[in-house]
Amino acid sequence: MKSNKNNHYLKLPFIILLIFVFINFNGNAQEQEQAFKPSGKIWGLMFGDVFYKAAGDTLAFGRSEYAKEPTESLGAKLRRVYFGYDFNISPRWSTRFLLEGTS
């Protein structure tokens, strides 16, 4: 019977794959639960546009949003702004205070 030398090279990637499958990379499986502490978090979110009008319609023509801006103008516009505070009262209850501003 003839032996194939390439057969050894096919087994090596399979062995390496098995090693990676059976190794546990996450050692946090048996963490103990910590006591709950009420906590809060302040957060914010903004959506907006920044524009530069290189060329286009003049001040009198055009229907796009920035058509009335002069040529070669640079600007910004905030479309929506959120400011909030989240507070966790208990592990099952939380509250949120939210301020919203739109254009």
N, C-alpha and C positions, 0 to 999 in steps of 0.2 A: 504494500500500500504506500502511496506517495503522500508525504506530509507537505502541507502548505505553510510557508513561512509567514505569509500575510495574515494567517488566522490569529497569531499572537497580537498583532496590532489592532485587530478588531475587538478583542476582548478588553484591552486597556481602557478605551473610553467608557465601555459599559461598567467596568469596575469603579472608575472615577465617579460616574453618575450615581451608582449605588451608594458610595461613600457620602456624597452630598445629600442624598435623599434621607439617609438614616442619621445624619448628624443634626442635633438640635441646636440651632443658632440662637434661639430665644430662651434665655435662662430665667425668665420671669414667670414661669408657669405656676409657681407655688408662692406668689407674693401674698402676704397677709393683708387683709382689708384694714385701711386706716380709718380712724374715727372721723366722722363728718364735722366740718367746720363751716359755718355760714360765710360766704365770700361773694364779692361782687367784681364786676369788670366794666370799665368804661371803653366804649368803642365808637368808631365813626366810619363813614363811607361817603365818598363823593364821586359823582359822575359829571363829566364836562367835556367841552370841546376847546381845542386850541387851533386857531386858523391863521393862515397867511394868504392873502389874496394877491397873487402875482399878476394876474390880468383878468379881464372879464367884462361884465356889464358895467356901465357907468352908473352914476347915482340915480338917474331917472328911469332906467330900464331894468328888467329882470325880475323874476319872481322867487328866486331862491332865498334862503334865509339870510345869507350874507351878501346879497346883491347890492344893497344900498351902502355897503362899506366902500370907501375909496380904494383905488388900485394901490398895491404895495402896502396894504395895512396889515398889521399883526394884532391879534387879540385873543381873548379867552372868554368862555361863558360857562358858568356852572349850571348844569341842568337839574341836578337833584343832590341834596345834602342830607345825610342822616347822622344824628348824634344820639347815642343810647347808653343806657346803664342797665346791665343784667345783674340781678341779685338772686343767689340760691338760698332760699329759706331753709329747706330741708332736702334730703336726698331725692324726694319725689315732687317738691314744689319749688317753683322759681317765678320771679317777677321781671318785667321789663318796662323801663321808662324810655320813650322814644320821642325825639324832636325831629320833624321833617320839614325841609324847605325845598320849594320847587321854583323854577323860573317863570 
